[in-house]
Amino acid sequence: MDLLTKITEVRSGLDVHRAEGRTVGLVPTMGYLHAGHASLMTAAVGDNDITIASIFVNPLQFGEGEDLDSYPRDLDRDLEICRAEGIDMVFAPSVEEMYPRPVDTVVTVPTVSAPLEGVARPYHFSGVATVVAKLFSIVGPCRAYFGAKDWQQLAVIRRMAVDLSMPVEVVDCPIVREPDGLALSSRNFYLTADERAQAPVIRRALDLGIELVVDGETNPKVIESAMATKVATAPLGELDYAAAVPAETLVADSVLAGEVRLLLAVRFGKARLIDNDGAFIREV
C-alpha cells in the first residue's frame, strides 16, 4: 500500500494504472476510520482493480464554533485499517497541499443543500462539495463510494456530479450500525457512557416513522411529530430536526408520495448525531 501526500503523486500513479486498462475506486474519508468506512472499502476493492482512500479533515466544511480542532484523528490506526481492507493507495494530504492559497472558488448545490443540515450548518455543504470536487478532479474517472448515513451529503454529491458532467459514478453503500441500532460515526467518540446508552433512541424513532410510512401515512407532520416524541423519551437528547421528505429532492411536501426519506439530527452533549432511513408510501 502506497501512502501519498502530493496531488501530483496521485495523478501520475493513477495515470499509469488507467493506461494499462485498470478501473479505479475512490473512498473519500476524514479519517478516524470505523467499520462503516471499512464497508465502503470492501465494496470499492470488490468492484475495481485499483482502490484509493483519501484521509483529509476538510476545514471548509466546519463552521465557526464546530469541532475542527478537536475532530478525532489517528493516521497510524487508519492506515492499518486501509491495509487490512486491501486499499492500494492512501492519499493523506496536508491542508496546505489541498488549499495552497485562500479558497476563492467554491462549489454549491443550493436546492439540495438548503434544508435540514443546510439550516443548521449553512456553509457545510459548500465545503463538502468543494473538497469532493477537488478529489474527483485529482483522482479522475472512477467509482466513488459514500455511506448512506449522510443522505443529504450523498444527494448533494450526486447532483454535483451529474450537473457538472464529472466522469465519476457515485456509489452509495448501506449504513453500518451497532447491535443496538446506533449508526456508526466518528462523532460517537464524543458520547459519554450515559449518552451512549440513550443514543439508540434515534434508531427507534426512525423505526416508528418507517412503520407509519409503510402503513400509508402521507402527512409529513404526523410522521415528524411521532419521531420527535420518541426522541423526547431520551432526556439527554436534544432534537435538532425530524424530517419526512421526498428521498431525492429533500424538499418538504404537504403530502408525501413514492419514496420517502426520514432524517433525524439529535444532540447528545458534544456529539451531534444524524441518521436516516427510507420507505415507500403504500399505494391504496
Residue pairs with C-beta under 8 A, 6 or more apart in sequence:
1 79
1 82
1 83
1 87
1 88
1 89
1 90
2 13
2 88
2 89
2 90
3 79
3 90
3 92
4 10
4 13
4 89
4 90
4 91
4 92
5 91
5 92
5 93
5 94
5 97
6 93
6 97
7 93
7 97
7 98
7 138
10 52
10 89
10 91
10 138
10 139
11 138
11 140
13 89
14 24
14 50
14 52
14 89
14 139
14 140
15 140
17 24
17 49
17 50
18 24
18 140
18 141
22 48
22 49
22 50
23 47
23 48
23 49
23 50
23 142
23 143
24 48
24 49
24 50
24 51
24 52
24 139
24 140
24 141
24 142
24 143
25 44
25 45
25 47
25 48
25 50
25 51
25 52
25 142
25 143
25 144
25 145
26 44
26 51
26 52
26 53
26 54
26 135
26 136
26 139
26 142
26 143
26 144
26 145
26 168
27 37
27 40
27 41
27 44
27 51
27 52
27 53
27 54
27 87
27 144
27 145
28 53
28 54
28 56
28 131
28 132
28 135
28 144
28 146
29 37
29 40
29 53
29 54
29 55
29 56
29 78
30 55
30 56
30 57
30 58
30 71
30 186
31 55
31 56
31 57
31 72
31 73
31 74
31 75
31 78
31 92
31 186
32 71
32 72
32 73
32 74
32 78
32 186
32 189
33 55
33 77
33 78
33 81
33 82
34 176
34 184
34 185
34 186
35 176
35 184
36 147
36 149
36 175
36 176
36 183
36 184
36 185
37 81
37 147
38 81
38 84
38 85
39 147
39 173
39 174
39 176
40 145
40 146
40 147
40 173
41 51
41 53
41 81
41 82
41 85
41 86
41 87
41 145
42 85
43 145
43 171
43 173
44 51
44 143
44 145
44 171
45 51
45 85
45 86
45 87
47 143
47 171
48 142
48 143
50 88
50 89
51 86
51 87
51 88
51 89
52 87
52 88
52 89
52 90
52 91
52 139
53 82
53 87
53 89
53 90
53 91
54 90
54 91
54 92
54 93
54 135
55 75
55 78
55 90
55 91
55 92
56 91
56 92
56 93
56 98
56 131
57 68
57 71
57 73
58 98
58 127
58 128
58 131
59 68
59 95
59 99
59 127
60 99
60 103
60 106
60 123
60 126
60 127
60 128
60 130
60 131
61 123
61 124
61 125
61 127
61 128
61 131
62 68
62 71
62 124
62 127
63 121
63 122
63 123
63 124
66 121
67 187
67 190
67 270
71 186
72 186
72 189
75 92
78 90
79 90
82 90
91 138
98 131
98 134
103 130
105 130
106 126
106 127
106 129
106 130
107 126
107 129
107 130
107 133
107 160
107 164
108 125
108 126
108 129
109 125
109 129
109 156
109 159
109 160
109 163
111 159
111 249
111 251
112 125
112 152
112 155
112 156
112 159
112 249
112 250
113 125
113 126
113 129
113 152
113 156
115 152
115 243
115 245
115 250
115 251
115 252
116 152
116 241
116 243
116 245
116 250
116 263
116 265
117 124
117 125
117 152
117 153
117 265
117 274
118 124
118 125
118 152
119 241
120 240
120 241
120 265
125 152
125 153
125 156
128 153
128 156
128 157
129 156
129 157
129 160
132 144
132 157
132 160
133 160
133 164
133 166
135 144
136 142
136 144
136 161
136 166
136 168
140 167
141 167
141 168
142 167
142 168
142 169
143 168
143 169
143 170
143 171
144 157
144 168
144 169
144 170
144 171
145 171
145 172
145 173
146 153
146 154
146 157
146 170
146 171
146 172
146 173
147 154
147 172
147 173
147 174
147 175
147 176
148 154
148 172
148 173
148 174
148 175
148 276
149 175
149 183
149 184
149 185
149 274
149 275
149 276
150 274
151 261
151 263
151 276
152 250
152 263
154 170
154 172
155 248
155 250
157 170
158 170
160 166
161 168
161 170
175 183
175 184
175 275
175 276
176 183
176 184
177 183
177 184
177 203
178 184
178 200
180 200
180 203
181 200
181 202
181 203
181 204
182 188
182 196
182 199
182 200
182 202
182 203
182 273
183 202
183 203
183 273
183 275
185 273
185 274
187 271
187 272
187 273
188 196
188 199
188 271
188 273
189 271
190 269
190 270
190 271
191 199
191 268
191 269
191 271
192 269
194 236
195 236
195 268
195 269
195 271
198 234
198 235
198 236
198 237
198 268
199 234
199 237
199 266
199 268
199 271
199 273
201 230
201 231
201 233
201 234
201 237
201 266
202 231
202 237
202 264
202 266
202 273
202 275
203 275
204 230
205 226
205 227
205 228
205 230
205 231
205 242
205 264
206 227
206 262
206 264
206 275
206 276
206 277
207 277
208 226
208 227
208 230
209 223
209 224
209 226
209 227
209 242
209 244
209 262
209 277
210 262
210 277
210 279
212 222
212 223
212 226
213 223
213 244
213 256
213 260
213 262
213 279
213 280
213 281
213 282
214 279
214 280
214 282
215 282
216 281
216 282
216 284
217 223
217 256
217 281
218 255
218 256
218 257
218 281
219 255
219 256
220 243
220 244
220 245
220 252
220 253
220 254
220 256
223 244
223 256
223 262
224 242
224 243
224 244
225 242
227 242
227 244
227 262
227 264
228 239
228 242
231 237
231 239
231 242
231 264
231 266
232 239
234 266
236 268
236 269
237 266
237 267
237 268
238 266
238 267
238 268
239 264
239 265
239 266
239 267
240 265
240 266
240 267
240 272
241 263
241 264
241 265
242 262
242 263
242 264
243 250
243 252
243 261
243 262
243 263
243 264
244 256
244 260
244 261
244 262
245 251
245 252
245 253
245 256
245 260
245 261
245 263
246 253
246 256
246 257
246 258
246 259
246 260
246 261
247 258
247 259
247 260
247 261
247 278
248 259
250 261
250 263
256 281
257 281
258 280
258 281
259 278
259 279
259 280
260 278
260 279
260 280
260 281
261 276
261 277
261 278
262 276
262 277
262 278
262 279
263 274
263 275
263 276
264 274
264 275
264 276
265 272
265 273
265 274
266 272
266 273
267 273
